[in-house]
Amino acid sequence: FDGRNAAANDEASDLISLAVRGCCSHPACDVNNPDICG
């Protein structure tokens, strides 16, 4: 187990979830990404 990799993965996940929330708050992006915006 490598703590540095876990931290990097958590950071990437946070960035992805921020991007998803940003996209899903814009109707055009939301419509184009039903798989992530559900």
CHARMM internal coordinates of N, CA and C (Angstrom, degrees):
IC EDIT
DIST 1 N 1 CA 1.4650
DIST 1 CA 1 C 1.5256
ANGL 1 N 1 CA 1 C 109.94
DIST 1 C 2 N 1.3045
ANGL 1 CA 1 C 2 N 116.84
DIHE 1 N 1 CA 1 C 2 N 129.20
DIST 2 N 2 CA 1.4608
ANGL 1 C 2 N 2 CA 121.94
DIHE 1 CA 1 C 2 N 2 CA -178.41
DIST 2 CA 2 C 1.5231
ANGL 2 N 2 CA 2 C 108.85
DIHE 1 C 2 N 2 CA 2 C -117.71
DIST 2 C 3 N 1.3223
ANGL 2 CA 2 C 3 N 116.65
DIHE 2 N 2 CA 2 C 3 N 109.04
DIST 3 N 3 CA 1.4567
ANGL 2 C 3 N 3 CA 121.18
DIHE 2 CA 2 C 3 N 3 CA -177.08
DIST 3 CA 3 C 1.5131
ANGL 3 N 3 CA 3 C 113.76
DIHE 2 C 3 N 3 CA 3 C -59.59
DIST 3 C 4 N 1.3447
ANGL 3 CA 3 C 4 N 116.29
DIHE 3 N 3 CA 3 C 4 N -32.13
DIST 4 N 4 CA 1.4674
ANGL 3 C 4 N 4 CA 118.96
DIHE 3 CA 3 C 4 N 4 CA -179.00
DIST 4 CA 4 C 1.5238
ANGL 4 N 4 CA 4 C 110.69
DIHE 3 C 4 N 4 CA 4 C -65.06
DIST 4 C 5 N 1.3280
ANGL 4 CA 4 C 5 N 116.99
DIHE 4 N 4 CA 4 C 5 N -41.36
DIST 5 N 5 CA 1.4624
ANGL 4 C 5 N 5 CA 119.55
DIHE 4 CA 4 C 5 N 5 CA 178.93
DIST 5 CA 5 C 1.5285
ANGL 5 N 5 CA 5 C 110.62
DIHE 4 C 5 N 5 CA 5 C -65.32
DIST 5 C 6 N 1.3136
ANGL 5 CA 5 C 6 N 116.87
DIHE 5 N 5 CA 5 C 6 N -40.34
DIST 6 N 6 CA 1.4622
ANGL 5 C 6 N 6 CA 120.17
DIHE 5 CA 5 C 6 N 6 CA 178.80
DIST 6 CA 6 C 1.5255
ANGL 6 N 6 CA 6 C 110.52
DIHE 5 C 6 N 6 CA 6 C -60.90
DIST 6 C 7 N 1.3281
ANGL 6 CA 6 C 7 N 116.61
DIHE 6 N 6 CA 6 C 7 N -43.26
DIST 7 N 7 CA 1.4607
ANGL 6 C 7 N 7 CA 120.31
DIHE 6 CA 6 C 7 N 7 CA 179.48
DIST 7 CA 7 C 1.5206
ANGL 7 N 7 CA 7 C 110.82
DIHE 6 C 7 N 7 CA 7 C -63.62
DIST 7 C 8 N 1.3208
ANGL 7 CA 7 C 8 N 117.12
DIHE 7 N 7 CA 7 C 8 N -41.90
DIST 8 N 8 CA 1.4606
ANGL 7 C 8 N 8 CA 120.81
DIHE 7 CA 7 C 8 N 8 CA 179.57
DIST 8 CA 8 C 1.5241
ANGL 8 N 8 CA 8 C 110.15
DIHE 7 C 8 N 8 CA 8 C -64.22
DIST 8 C 9 N 1.3326
ANGL 8 CA 8 C 9 N 116.74
DIHE 8 N 8 CA 8 C 9 N -40.72
DIST 9 N 9 CA 1.4598
ANGL 8 C 9 N 9 CA 120.30
DIHE 8 CA 8 C 9 N 9 CA 178.99
DIST 9 CA 9 C 1.5205
ANGL 9 N 9 CA 9 C 110.87
DIHE 8 C 9 N 9 CA 9 C -64.76
DIST 9 C 10 N 1.3237
ANGL 9 CA 9 C 10 N 117.21
DIHE 9 N 9 CA 9 C 10 N -41.32
DIST 10 N 10 CA 1.4620
ANGL 9 C 10 N 10 CA 120.60
DIHE 9 CA 9 C 10 N 10 CA 177.98
DIST 10 CA 10 C 1.5224
ANGL 10 N 10 CA 10 C 110.80
DIHE 9 C 10 N 10 CA 10 C -62.19
DIST 10 C 11 N 1.3241
ANGL 10 CA 10 C 11 N 116.39
DIHE 10 N 10 CA 10 C 11 N -41.16
DIST 11 N 11 CA 1.4579
ANGL 10 C 11 N 11 CA 120.64
DIHE 10 CA 10 C 11 N 11 CA -179.35
DIST 11 CA 11 C 1.5227
ANGL 11 N 11 CA 11 C 110.00
DIHE 10 C 11 N 11 CA 11 C -64.66
DIST 11 C 12 N 1.3302
ANGL 11 CA 11 C 12 N 117.34
DIHE 11 N 11 CA 11 C 12 N -43.43
DIST 12 N 12 CA 1.4620
ANGL 11 C 12 N 12 CA 121.26
DIHE 11 CA 11 C 12 N 12 CA 178.76
DIST 12 CA 12 C 1.5277
ANGL 12 N 12 CA 12 C 109.75
DIHE 11 C 12 N 12 CA 12 C -62.55
DIST 12 C 13 N 1.3259
ANGL 12 CA 12 C 13 N 116.91
DIHE 12 N 12 CA 12 C 13 N -42.33
DIST 13 N 13 CA 1.4619
ANGL 12 C 13 N 13 CA 120.66
DIHE 12 CA 12 C 13 N 13 CA 179.48
DIST 13 CA 13 C 1.5218
ANGL 13 N 13 CA 13 C 111.14
DIHE 12 C 13 N 13 CA 13 C -61.71
DIST 13 C 14 N 1.3311
ANGL 13 CA 13 C 14 N 116.47
DIHE 13 N 13 CA 13 C 14 N -39.92
DIST 14 N 14 CA 1.4657
ANGL 13 C 14 N 14 CA 120.30
DIHE 13 CA 13 C 14 N 14 CA 178.12
DIST 14 CA 14 C 1.5232
ANGL 14 N 14 CA 14 C 110.48
DIHE 13 C 14 N 14 CA 14 C -62.74
DIST 14 C 15 N 1.3354
ANGL 14 CA 14 C 15 N 117.01
DIHE 14 N 14 CA 14 C 15 N -43.25
DIST 15 N 15 CA 1.4686
ANGL 14 C 15 N 15 CA 120.51
DIHE 14 CA 14 C 15 N 15 CA 179.60
DIST 15 CA 15 C 1.5223
ANGL 15 N 15 CA 15 C 110.25
DIHE 14 C 15 N 15 CA 15 C -64.14
DIST 15 C 16 N 1.3306
ANGL 15 CA 15 C 16 N 116.47
DIHE 15 N 15 CA 15 C 16 N -41.14
DIST 16 N 16 CA 1.4626
ANGL 15 C 16 N 16 CA 119.95
DIHE 15 CA 15 C 16 N 16 CA -179.98
DIST 16 CA 16 C 1.5266
ANGL 16 N 16 CA 16 C 109.97
DIHE 15 C 16 N 16 CA 16 C -64.55
DIST 16 C 17 N 1.3306
ANGL 16 CA 16 C 17 N 117.73
DIHE 16 N 16 CA 16 C 17 N -45.09
DIST 17 N 17 CA 1.4611
ANGL 16 C 17 N 17 CA 119.20
DIHE 16 CA 16 C 17 N 17 CA -179.10
DIST 17 CA 17 C 1.5248
ANGL 17 N 17 CA 17 C 111.38
DIHE 16 C 17 N 17 CA 17 C -65.94
DIST 17 C 18 N 1.3330
ANGL 17 CA 17 C 18 N 117.62
DIHE 17 N 17 CA 17 C 18 N -33.95
DIST 18 N 18 CA 1.4655
ANGL 17 C 18 N 18 CA 119.67
DIHE 17 CA 17 C 18 N 18 CA 174.64
DIST 18 CA 18 C 1.5235
ANGL 18 N 18 CA 18 C 110.50
DIHE 17 C 18 N 18 CA 18 C -64.17
DIST 18 C 19 N 1.3269
ANGL 18 CA 18 C 19 N 116.93
DIHE 18 N 18 CA 18 C 19 N -43.35
DIST 19 N 19 CA 1.4614
ANGL 18 C 19 N 19 CA 121.18
DIHE 18 CA 18 C 19 N 19 CA -179.95
DIST 19 CA 19 C 1.5217
ANGL 19 N 19 CA 19 C 110.37
DIHE 18 C 19 N 19 CA 19 C -64.32
DIST 19 C 20 N 1.3247
ANGL 19 CA 19 C 20 N 116.69
DIHE 19 N 19 CA 19 C 20 N -40.85
DIST 20 N 20 CA 1.4631
ANGL 19 C 20 N 20 CA 121.25
DIHE 19 CA 19 C 20 N 20 CA 179.04
DIST 20 CA 20 C 1.5215
ANGL 20 N 20 CA 20 C 110.10
DIHE 19 C 20 N 20 CA 20 C -62.81
DIST 20 C 21 N 1.3270
ANGL 20 CA 20 C 21 N 117.21
DIHE 20 N 20 CA 20 C 21 N -46.16
DIST 21 N 21 CA 1.4683
ANGL 20 C 21 N 21 CA 119.84
DIHE 20 CA 20 C 21 N 21 CA 179.15
DIST 21 CA 21 C 1.5213
ANGL 21 N 21 CA 21 C 110.72
DIHE 20 C 21 N 21 CA 21 C -61.91
DIST 21 C 22 N 1.3358
ANGL 21 CA 21 C 22 N 116.94
DIHE 21 N 21 CA 21 C 22 N -40.22
DIST 22 N 22 CA 1.4540
ANGL 21 C 22 N 22 CA 120.60
DIHE 21 CA 21 C 22 N 22 CA 178.85
DIST 22 CA 22 C 1.5157
ANGL 22 N 22 CA 22 C 111.15
DIHE 21 C 22 N 22 CA 22 C -63.22
DIST 22 C 23 N 1.3360
ANGL 22 CA 22 C 23 N 115.73
DIHE 22 N 22 CA 22 C 23 N -44.66
DIST 23 N 23 CA 1.4625
ANGL 22 C 23 N 23 CA 120.72
DIHE 22 CA 22 C 23 N 23 CA 179.53
DIST 23 CA 23 C 1.5231
ANGL 23 N 23 CA 23 C 110.10
DIHE 22 C 23 N 23 CA 23 C -63.12
DIST 23 C 24 N 1.3255
ANGL 23 CA 23 C 24 N 116.24
DIHE 23 N 23 CA 23 C 24 N -46.99
DIST 24 N 24 CA 1.4619
ANGL 23 C 24 N 24 CA 120.18
DIHE 23 CA 23 C 24 N 24 CA -173.76
DIST 24 CA 24 C 1.5229
ANGL 24 N 24 CA 24 C 112.47
DIHE 23 C 24 N 24 CA 24 C -69.86
DIST 24 C 25 N 1.3228
ANGL 24 CA 24 C 25 N 117.41
DIHE 24 N 24 CA 24 C 25 N -13.77
DIST 25 N 25 CA 1.4620
ANGL 24 C 25 N 25 CA 119.74
DIHE 24 CA 24 C 25 N 25 CA 176.80
DIST 25 CA 25 C 1.5231
ANGL 25 N 25 CA 25 C 111.48
DIHE 24 C 25 N 25 CA 25 C -87.89
DIST 25 C 26 N 1.3480
ANGL 25 CA 25 C 26 N 117.23
DIHE 25 N 25 CA 25 C 26 N -6.49
DIST 26 N 26 CA 1.4634
ANGL 25 C 26 N 26 CA 121.86
DIHE 25 CA 25 C 26 N 26 CA 176.09
DIST 26 CA 26 C 1.5246
ANGL 26 N 26 CA 26 C 108.49
DIHE 25 C 26 N 26 CA 26 C -106.65
DIST 26 C 27 N 1.3364
ANGL 26 CA 26 C 27 N 118.10
DIHE 26 N 26 CA 26 C 27 N 116.75
DIST 27 N 27 CA 1.4711
ANGL 26 C 27 N 27 CA 120.89
DIHE 26 CA 26 C 27 N 27 CA -174.58
DIST 27 CA 27 C 1.5190
ANGL 27 N 27 CA 27 C 114.07
DIHE 26 C 27 N 27 CA 27 C -50.90
DIST 27 C 28 N 1.3279
ANGL 27 CA 27 C 28 N 118.92
DIHE 27 N 27 CA 27 C 28 N -43.55
DIST 28 N 28 CA 1.4642
ANGL 27 C 28 N 28 CA 120.07
DIHE 27 CA 27 C 28 N 28 CA -177.29
DIST 28 CA 28 C 1.5236
ANGL 28 N 28 CA 28 C 110.92
DIHE 27 C 28 N 28 CA 28 C -64.52
DIST 28 C 29 N 1.3373
ANGL 28 CA 28 C 29 N 116.55
DIHE 28 N 28 CA 28 C 29 N -42.00
DIST 29 N 29 CA 1.4601
ANGL 28 C 29 N 29 CA 120.17
DIHE 28 CA 28 C 29 N 29 CA 179.80
DIST 29 CA 29 C 1.5279
ANGL 29 N 29 CA 29 C 109.56
DIHE 28 C 29 N 29 CA 29 C -69.76
DIST 29 C 30 N 1.3303
ANGL 29 CA 29 C 30 N 116.31
DIHE 29 N 29 CA 29 C 30 N -40.48
DIST 30 N 30 CA 1.4563
ANGL 29 C 30 N 30 CA 121.66
DIHE 29 CA 29 C 30 N 30 CA 178.87
DIST 30 CA 30 C 1.5288
ANGL 30 N 30 CA 30 C 110.75
DIHE 29 C 30 N 30 CA 30 C -57.50
DIST 30 C 31 N 1.3202
ANGL 30 CA 30 C 31 N 116.50
DIHE 30 N 30 CA 30 C 31 N -47.13
DIST 31 N 31 CA 1.4675
ANGL 30 C 31 N 31 CA 121.70
DIHE 30 CA 30 C 31 N 31 CA -179.41
DIST 31 CA 31 C 1.5256
ANGL 31 N 31 CA 31 C 111.13
DIHE 30 C 31 N 31 CA 31 C -63.00
DIST 31 C 32 N 1.3416
ANGL 31 CA 31 C 32 N 116.74
DIHE 31 N 31 CA 31 C 32 N -36.28
DIST 32 N 32 CA 1.4591
ANGL 31 C 32 N 32 CA 120.64
DIHE 31 CA 31 C 32 N 32 CA -178.48
DIST 32 CA 32 C 1.5216
ANGL 32 N 32 CA 32 C 113.37
DIHE 31 C 32 N 32 CA 32 C -79.18
DIST 32 C 33 N 1.3366
ANGL 32 CA 32 C 33 N 117.34
DIHE 32 N 32 CA 32 C 33 N -10.24
DIST 33 N 33 CA 1.4627
ANGL 32 C 33 N 33 CA 121.21
DIHE 32 CA 32 C 33 N 33 CA -176.73
DIST 33 CA 33 C 1.5254
ANGL 33 N 33 CA 33 C 112.19
DIHE 32 C 33 N 33 CA 33 C -132.23
DIST 33 C 34 N 1.3318
ANGL 33 CA 33 C 34 N 117.59
DIHE 33 N 33 CA 33 C 34 N 56.24
DIST 34 N 34 CA 1.4709
ANGL 33 C 34 N 34 CA 119.54
DIHE 33 CA 33 C 34 N 34 CA -176.95
DIST 34 CA 34 C 1.5269
ANGL 34 N 34 CA 34 C 112.12
DIHE 33 C 34 N 34 CA 34 C -62.20
DIST 34 C 35 N 1.3474
ANGL 34 CA 34 C 35 N 116.39
DIHE 34 N 34 CA 34 C 35 N -25.21
DIST 35 N 35 CA 1.4609
ANGL 34 C 35 N 35 CA 119.79
DIHE 34 CA 34 C 35 N 35 CA -178.67
DIST 35 CA 35 C 1.5270
ANGL 35 N 35 CA 35 C 111.87
DIHE 34 C 35 N 35 CA 35 C -67.70
DIST 35 C 36 N 1.3518
ANGL 35 CA 35 C 36 N 117.94
DIHE 35 N 35 CA 35 C 36 N -33.68
DIST 36 N 36 CA 1.4651
ANGL 35 C 36 N 36 CA 119.43
DIHE 35 CA 35 C 36 N 36 CA 179.26
DIST 36 CA 36 C 1.5155
ANGL 36 N 36 CA 36 C 111.99
DIHE 35 C 36 N 36 CA 36 C -96.67
DIST 36 C 37 N 1.3244
ANGL 36 CA 36 C 37 N 118.64
DIHE 36 N 36 CA 36 C 37 N -24.93
DIST 37 N 37 CA 1.4623
ANGL 36 C 37 N 37 CA 120.83
DIHE 36 CA 36 C 37 N 37 CA -175.92
DIST 37 CA 37 C 1.5216
ANGL 37 N 37 CA 37 C 111.95
DIHE 36 C 37 N 37 CA 37 C -94.11
DIST 37 C 38 N 1.3255
ANGL 37 CA 37 C 38 N 116.98
DIHE 37 N 37 CA 37 C 38 N -23.42
DIST 38 N 38 CA 1.4463
ANGL 37 C 38 N 38 CA 123.32
DIHE 37 CA 37 C 38 N 38 CA 174.08
DIST 38 CA 38 C 1.5114
ANGL 38 N 38 CA 38 C 114.54
DIHE 37 C 38 N 38 CA 38 C 48.04
END
COOR INIT
IC SEED 1 N 1 CA 1 C
IC BUILD
